[in-house]
Amino acid sequence: MELISPTITNLIIFVLAIYVGYHVVWNVTPALHTPLMAVTNAVSAIVIVGAMLAAALTETEAGKILGTLAVALAAVNVFGGFLVTRRMLEMFKKKDKKSGTGVKP
């Protein structure tokens, strides 16, 4: 006989993961944002593979629907991560100076 239900154990792990994730992301220095986004994109890609495997191995219709939803959300996360990384890298590019006389029209 189990003292704690597996659902309660999974809920505790989920809440702790949210707590740790929040503190890890908000305490990152600005110099590390781009490498962190690259790692996050890689992790999200791994999540997509895991979600596809989980969806394929489920026997219930609800499991297949939730697995498909997990794949879709992880794909959106990867796409958004690449867009954010691209915008962040553009901030570090040198801006071209416009040639002119310095007189405003």
N, CA, C and O of each residue as an XYZ file, in Angstrom:
420
protein
N       0.833     -1.175      0.000
C       0.000      0.000      0.000
C       0.886      1.250      0.000
O       1.804      1.381      0.809
N       0.590      2.147     -0.913
C       1.385      3.365     -1.020
C       0.843      4.425     -0.071
O      -0.366      4.577      0.108
N       1.789      5.157      0.533
C       1.381      6.222      1.437
C       0.933      7.466      0.675
O      -0.011      8.148      1.074
N       1.632      7.752     -0.433
C       1.311      8.938     -1.224
C       0.933      8.490     -2.629
O       1.612      7.657     -3.229
N      -0.133      9.036     -3.137
C      -0.601      8.712     -4.477
C       0.429      9.159     -5.521
O       1.059     10.202     -5.350
N       0.609      8.386     -6.595
C       1.524      8.814     -7.656
C       1.118     10.150     -8.281
O       1.978     10.891     -8.757
N      -0.155     10.460     -8.286
C      -0.611     11.749     -8.809
C      -0.097     12.895     -7.945
O       0.328     13.922     -8.473
N      -0.129     12.735     -6.641
C       0.383     13.765     -5.724
C       1.891     13.911     -5.902
O       2.408     15.028     -5.905
N       2.595     12.802     -6.048
C       4.046     12.851     -6.269
C       4.370     13.597     -7.555
O       5.269     14.437     -7.577
N       3.639     13.294     -8.631
C       3.868     13.997     -9.904
C       3.532     15.475     -9.791
O       4.221     16.305    -10.384
N       2.499     15.824     -9.049
C       2.136     17.223     -8.860
C       3.218     17.971     -8.082
O       3.540     19.113     -8.411
N       3.774     17.344     -7.066
C       4.858     17.954     -6.285
C       6.073     18.197     -7.179
O       6.680     19.266     -7.116
N       6.431     17.219     -8.008
C       7.566     17.373     -8.918
C       7.308     18.505     -9.908
O       8.209     19.285    -10.214
N       6.082     18.593    -10.404
C       5.721     19.642    -11.355
C       5.849     21.027    -10.717
O       6.408     21.938    -11.328
N       5.343     21.190     -9.510
C       5.407     22.480     -8.824
C       6.853     22.848     -8.517
O       7.234     24.008     -8.672
N       7.657     21.898     -8.089
C       9.071     22.172     -7.828
C       9.817     22.550     -9.106
O      10.696     23.411     -9.081
N       9.472     21.911    -10.217
C      10.114     22.255    -11.491
C       9.766     23.682    -11.906
O      10.621     24.402    -12.423
N       8.526     24.091    -11.685
C       8.131     25.470    -11.984
C       8.915     26.448    -11.109
O       9.409     27.462    -11.602
N       9.028     26.151     -9.830
C       9.732     27.026     -8.895
C      11.209     27.164     -9.276
O      11.736     28.274     -9.349
N      11.856     26.054     -9.513
C      13.280     26.084     -9.876
C      13.473     26.778    -11.224
O      14.385     27.589    -11.381
N      12.617     26.461    -12.192
C      12.724     27.094    -13.506
C      12.563     28.597    -13.430
O      13.290     29.335    -14.096
N      11.623     29.058    -12.630
C      11.413     30.496    -12.471
C      12.671     31.174    -11.940
O      13.104     32.189    -12.485
N      13.256     30.626    -10.887
C      14.438     31.241    -10.286
C      15.669     31.132    -11.184
O      16.520     32.022    -11.175
N      15.769     30.077    -11.938
C      16.912     29.944    -12.849
C      16.832     30.980    -13.966
O      17.836     31.615    -14.289
N      15.668     31.157    -14.553
C      15.534     32.077    -15.685
C      15.656     33.530    -15.243
O      16.317     34.314    -15.924
N      15.047     33.913    -14.138
C      15.053     35.321    -13.743
C      16.358     35.768    -13.118
O      16.564     36.972    -12.964
N      17.251     34.859    -12.750
C      18.526     35.246    -12.158
C      19.695     35.133    -13.135
O      20.852     35.119    -12.714
N      19.409     35.056    -14.410
C      20.464     34.960    -15.419
C      20.939     36.363    -15.776
O      20.132     37.273    -15.964
N      22.256     36.529    -15.867
C      22.803     37.824    -16.272
C      22.541     38.053    -17.754
O      22.432     37.085    -18.506
N      22.438     39.300    -18.196
C      22.137     39.581    -19.605
C      23.152     38.983    -20.587
O      22.788     38.659    -21.718
N      24.404     38.832    -20.182
C      25.423     38.278    -21.083
C      25.163     36.810    -21.416
O      25.668     36.305    -22.419
N      24.394     36.135    -20.599
C      24.156     34.707    -20.806
C      22.822     34.402    -21.473
O      22.490     33.234    -21.672
N      22.047     35.432    -21.825
C      20.723     35.174    -22.390
C      20.788     34.416    -23.715
O      20.016     33.479    -23.918
N      21.692     34.798    -24.623
C      21.758     34.132    -25.924
C      22.164     32.665    -25.792
O      21.503     31.807    -26.376
N      23.244     32.335    -25.034
C      23.546     30.903    -24.861
C      22.434     30.143    -24.163
O      22.189     28.978    -24.477
N      21.760     30.784    -23.224
C      20.664     30.116    -22.525
C      19.526     29.811    -23.486
O      18.923     28.741    -23.406
N      19.222     30.737    -24.396
C      18.162     30.498    -25.369
C      18.537     29.343    -26.299
O      17.678     28.540    -26.664
N      19.817     29.252    -26.685
C      20.242     28.153    -27.550
C      20.054     26.811    -26.852
O      19.611     25.843    -27.471
N      20.387     26.751    -25.576
C      20.216     25.514    -24.814
C      18.729     25.211    -24.638
O      18.316     24.053    -24.711
N      17.935     26.242    -24.409
C      16.487     26.052    -24.258
C      15.882     25.496    -25.538
O      15.005     24.633    -25.484
N      16.339     25.979    -26.686
C      15.844     25.451    -27.960
C      16.210     23.982    -28.119
O      15.409     23.189    -28.615
N      17.417     23.618    -27.700
C      17.836     22.218    -27.793
C      16.990     21.336    -26.870
O      16.591     20.236    -27.253
N      16.722     21.815    -25.671
C      15.898     21.049    -24.730
C      14.482     20.891    -25.278
O      13.878     19.826    -25.154
N      13.954     21.960    -25.886
C      12.608     21.884    -26.457
C      12.557     20.885    -27.608
O      11.547     20.206    -27.795
N      13.632     20.791    -28.373
C      13.675     19.798    -29.447
C      13.635     18.385    -28.872
O      12.999     17.496    -29.438
N      14.314     18.182    -27.748
C      14.287     16.874    -27.094
C      12.884     16.594    -26.559
O      12.421     15.454    -26.593
N      12.214     17.626    -26.069
C      10.840     17.471    -25.580
C       9.920     17.039    -26.718
O       9.019     16.225    -26.516
N      10.145     17.583    -27.914
C       9.325     17.193    -29.066
C       9.484     15.698    -29.347
O       8.499     14.998    -29.584
N      10.721     15.218    -29.320
C      10.956     13.790    -29.578
C      10.292     12.947    -28.488
O       9.659     11.935    -28.791
N      10.428     13.351    -27.231
C       9.794     12.614    -26.133
C       8.283     12.630    -26.231
O       7.634     11.621    -25.958
N       7.713     13.764    -26.618
C       6.258     13.853    -26.750
C       5.759     12.976    -27.890
O       4.696     12.365    -27.786
N       6.524     12.911    -28.979
C       6.114     12.043    -30.090
C       6.156     10.579    -29.666
O       5.258      9.809    -30.007
N       7.198     10.187    -28.921
C       7.275      8.804    -28.441
C       6.138      8.494    -27.468
O       5.518      7.433    -27.542
N       5.874      9.429    -26.558
C       4.804      9.208    -25.589
C       3.443      9.123    -26.277
O       2.608      8.296    -25.910
N       3.222      9.973    -27.271
C       1.945      9.951    -27.986
C       1.784      8.661    -28.779
O       0.683      8.121    -28.890
N       2.891      8.173    -29.327
C       2.814      6.957    -30.132
C       2.573      5.713    -29.272
O       1.956      4.751    -29.730
N       3.052      5.733    -28.044
C       2.965      4.541    -27.198
C       1.702      4.488    -26.334
O       1.453      3.482    -25.670
N       0.915      5.548    -26.336
C      -0.295      5.517    -25.509
C      -1.369      4.661    -26.162
O      -1.398      4.491    -27.381
N      -2.241      4.133    -25.336
C      -3.307      3.274    -25.829
C      -4.659      3.972    -25.840
O      -5.584      3.539    -26.527
N      -4.766      5.050    -25.079
C      -6.059      5.737    -25.001
C      -6.101      6.914    -25.972
O      -5.069      7.449    -26.378
N      -7.304      7.293    -26.326
C      -7.485      8.437    -27.231
C      -7.053      9.736    -26.552
O      -6.470     10.609    -27.195
N      -7.337      9.866    -25.258
C      -6.952     11.069    -24.518
C      -5.430     11.231    -24.491
O      -4.915     12.343    -24.609
N      -4.721     10.119    -24.335
C      -3.265     10.165    -24.343
C      -2.713     10.625    -25.674
O      -1.753     11.394    -25.718
N      -3.307     10.165    -26.754
C      -2.865     10.573    -28.091
C      -3.137     12.058    -28.329
O      -2.326     12.756    -28.938
N      -4.281     12.528    -27.846
C      -4.617     13.953    -28.008
C      -3.659     14.814    -27.190
O      -3.152     15.820    -27.689
N      -3.410     14.432    -25.948
C      -2.485     15.199    -25.115
C      -1.059     15.138    -25.664
O      -0.328     16.127    -25.590
N      -0.660     14.003    -26.206
C       0.661     13.889    -26.810
C       0.803     14.784    -28.030
O       1.842     15.413    -28.226
N      -0.230     14.839    -28.841
C      -0.219     15.718    -30.016
C      -0.171     17.176    -29.577
O       0.536     17.983    -30.181
N      -0.914     17.518    -28.535
C      -0.885     18.870    -28.009
C       0.508     19.221    -27.478
O       0.984     20.339    -27.675
N       1.159     18.270    -26.808
C       2.515     18.497    -26.297
C       3.496     18.736    -27.434
O       4.363     19.603    -27.328
N       3.373     17.980    -28.517
C       4.244     18.180    -29.682
C       4.015     19.567    -30.270
O       4.975     20.264    -30.600
N       2.766     19.971    -30.404
C       2.457     21.287    -30.987
C       2.995     22.421    -30.112
O       3.588     23.371    -30.625
N       2.793     22.327    -28.810
C       3.280     23.382    -27.917
C       4.805     23.449    -27.888
O       5.372     24.541    -27.848
N       5.467     22.309    -27.907
C       6.929     22.305    -27.929
C       7.447     22.876    -29.243
O       8.472     23.558    -29.254
N       6.758     22.609    -30.352
C       7.173     23.164    -31.645
C       7.032     24.689    -31.643
O       7.897     25.391    -32.167
N       5.951     25.200    -31.061
C       5.783     26.651    -30.944
C       6.889     27.232    -30.075
O       7.408     28.309    -30.366
N       7.251     26.529    -29.014
C       8.313     26.984    -28.130
C       9.654     27.060    -28.865
O      10.398     28.026    -28.693
N       9.965     26.059    -29.674
C      11.217     26.073    -30.432
C      11.225     27.230    -31.426
O      12.211     27.960    -31.521
N      10.135     27.397    -32.162
C      10.051     28.465    -33.152
C      10.185     29.835    -32.483
O      10.935     30.688    -32.957
N       9.466     30.042    -31.395
C       9.565     31.308    -30.670
C      10.951     31.533    -30.098
O      11.442     32.662    -30.087
N      11.589     30.474    -29.624
C      12.948     30.594    -29.092
C      13.932     31.043    -30.149
O      14.805     31.868    -29.878
N      13.799     30.505    -31.361
C      14.693     30.930    -32.435
C      14.431     32.381    -32.820
O      15.375     33.109    -33.129
N      13.186     32.816    -32.809
C      12.886     34.221    -33.116
C      13.483     35.153    -32.062
O      14.060     36.186    -32.401
N      13.346     34.791    -30.795
C      13.900     35.617    -29.726
C      15.421     35.645    -29.806
O      16.028     36.701    -29.627
N      16.039     34.510    -30.068
C      17.496     34.465    -30.199
C      17.960     35.348    -31.344
O      18.953     36.064    -31.215
N      17.255     35.305    -32.456
C      17.623     36.140    -33.605
C      17.522     37.630    -33.262
O      18.398     38.416    -33.622
N      16.464     38.004    -32.577
C      16.316     39.409    -32.179
C      17.413     39.838    -31.222
O      17.917     40.958    -31.306
N      17.782     38.946    -30.313
C      18.836     39.283    -29.358
C      20.178     39.429    -30.062
O      20.957     40.320    -29.724
N      20.459     38.573    -31.030
C      21.716     38.683    -31.760
C      21.758     39.948    -32.604
O      22.830     40.525    -32.785
N      20.627     40.390    -33.119
C      20.575     41.633    -33.893
C      20.890     42.844    -33.022
O      21.379     43.853    -33.528
N      20.620     42.761    -31.730
C      20.935     43.874    -30.838
C      22.438     44.088    -30.719
O      22.885     45.204    -30.452
N      23.225     43.028    -30.915
C      24.670     43.137    -30.769
C      25.383     43.537    -32.054
O      26.587     43.790    -32.030
N      24.670     43.599    -33.177
C      25.276     44.002    -34.435
C      25.555     45.496    -34.417
O      24.814     46.279    -33.823
N      26.637     45.872    -35.079
C      26.958     47.292    -35.183
C      26.016     47.937    -36.182
O      25.721     47.377    -37.237
N      25.552     49.119    -35.830
C      24.639     49.828    -36.704
C      25.440     50.645    -37.709
O      26.470     51.228    -37.370
N      24.955     50.682    -38.950
C      25.615     51.483    -39.986
C      25.330     52.956    -39.747
O      24.200     53.359    -39.473
N      26.396     53.751    -39.858
C      26.211     55.190    -39.730
C      25.783     55.741    -41.077
O      26.347     55.396    -42.116
N      24.784     56.598    -41.043
C      24.306     57.204    -42.292
C      25.251     58.336    -42.665
O      25.625     59.157    -41.827
N      25.629     58.362    -43.934
C      26.494     59.446    -44.393
C      25.656     60.686    -44.660
O      24.567     60.598    -45.226
N      26.149     61.801    -44.264
C      25.393     63.047    -44.464
C      26.178     64.209    -43.903
O      27.262     64.035    -43.346
N      25.636     65.367    -44.051
C      26.328     66.578    -43.595
C      26.029     66.890    -42.157
O      26.658     67.775    -41.578
N      25.110     66.209    -41.573
C      24.765     66.461    -40.198
C      23.679     67.510    -40.047
O      23.268     67.808    -38.925
N      23.203     68.080    -41.153
C      22.147     69.089    -41.137
C      20.806     68.393    -41.270
O      20.594     67.585    -42.174
N      19.924     68.712    -40.374
C      18.589     68.106    -40.430
C      17.718     68.893    -41.397
O      17.763     70.123    -41.393
N      16.932     68.224    -42.219
C      16.059     68.932    -43.162
C      14.903     69.613    -42.495
O      14.087     70.245    -43.166
